[in-house]
């Protein structure tokens, strides 16, 4: 079978190609650029704990050397400390337990680590200087043409556009990208200095010194380097180098009492947009990362969401590549990921007027400042609607509720807790280490197995019956055992997707219900499958609503009626299109 074509060799495209390779799927990565990214210390990324673990499993084990996990989060307003949150083993503060620390690192370091891992992977072919200008789809695959450095046609089984906000793939597929422009603007500086809070990230709202603006943040990096961000007014003038230097000196003096010695490494102005592609799949072509969505206000992390896109799509493409067409499974990528990002954008758009509205009676309400701080902290630390890992409870891959289902500490559709597990051959590992291999995981909660001789527990109790039930499941499966799981009683059986989201939990061994849930999780519960790409779950806005994260009527965005008309016209065009028709970058269509 032909390889998967990945357009774009940024962090999302490289993550996807590595995730596919881990499941035995070859890929060709078409890179418009000439190679590694130029180092820009002021351009950094934040990975949540689970996405950082994913990148580590894909071969980037040295990220902690080039990145930093914060020890705490400090929020201030004027001269007052509002909140001090310990992270990952830091001293306990007001919270009951430390939260997982995100990983903060320069984006060029992440790209370099992913590229080095891809270079070692025989299933990945990196092709630099390859800009696509023509795209063709048929029932058996997809073909694209690149014009640089020479005229070349590439044939693939599927294609994923990871080519950024100005995605050529999205334009060739004629997918609209509605949203809001310039939601926020930040002046950014990377510098080396000694600040009063080593290892802690700081958010200071309404600082009490001149030239500070409404908000400034400082996030540490390795080697005593900090990234500083100043929120700029919506009507701010062009930020000159002199004005930025003045901001740096005044901010450092405000925090340290006087301006300490510092080394300025990089500067820039970062403009944040909120946009969401109307569709994320058209037949054999998909969008991921910035090609599918743009976000970033209030601590939301666009690249982190792009890595989640890659993880979600990789196992579904791998299943289709190895086992044949799986339209409902592939459709679920859009249904799950687009809905999750839309919810994130909706939460940010609802919070922005509260946080950036300025003054009014809200400032006089007791506790309002602390409530506003909670909204901001949630996005930065991966909590709440702005930052928590997504749950796919309403996914088309979610089985209907059954009396056999048992309640555990993880709700169906949410990421499982990373407990210690044992395989029947005695190997011990963390549960996350068994993810991303294309296997559906079955985890038995069996207290005491850690001290028993495995020769005994493999043939005792429910294990023989469970082994037979797992052997009868569709697709590739792996049976694991854990001594405990949050909220689960003894003999609870967990069914986990290859990307680590819980399908269902069962009170004991229930072969029939386990089989039905596994079949549903693989998109095979319903045989009446539509023509590939004809249905677009998760793409329709609710009646009367504008597109989540998109402009309202005042911005000239089409309403739901126009969207439906576009969908009908597009479906008619697909049916009328002959196999082998090519779509060119200028929008023209022609026969080969």
Secondary structure, DSSP 4 states (H G I P E B T S, - for coil): -PPEEEE--SHHHHHHHHHHHTTT--EEEE-SSSSSPPP-TT-EEEE-HHHHHHHHHTT-TTHHHHEEE-SEEEEEETTEEEEEEEBTTSPP-SSSSPBPPPEEEEHHHHHHHHHHHHHT-TTEEEE-S--EEEEEE-SS-EEEEE-SSS-EEEEES-EEE---TT-HHHHHTT----EEEEEEEEEEEEEE---SSTTEEEEEES-SSTT--SEEEEEEEGGGEEEEEEEEPTT-----HHHHHHHHHHHHHHHHSS----EEEEEEEEEEEEEE-S-SEETTEEE-GGGTEE--GGG--HHHHHHHHHHHHHHHHHHHHHH---HHHHHHHIIIIIHHHHHHHHHHHHHHHHHHS-SSGGGGSTTHHHHHHHHHHHHHHT-HHHHSPP--TT-TTSPPP-TTB---SS-TTSBPP--EEEETTS-EEEGGGG-SSSPEEEEEE-TTTTTS-HHHHTTSTTHHHHHHHHHTSSS-EEEEEES--TT--TTEEEEE-TTSBEEEEEES--HHHHHHHHHHHTT-S---PPSTTS--TT-SPPTTPPPTTS--GGGT---HHHHHHHHHHHHHHHHHSPTTEEEETTS-EEE-
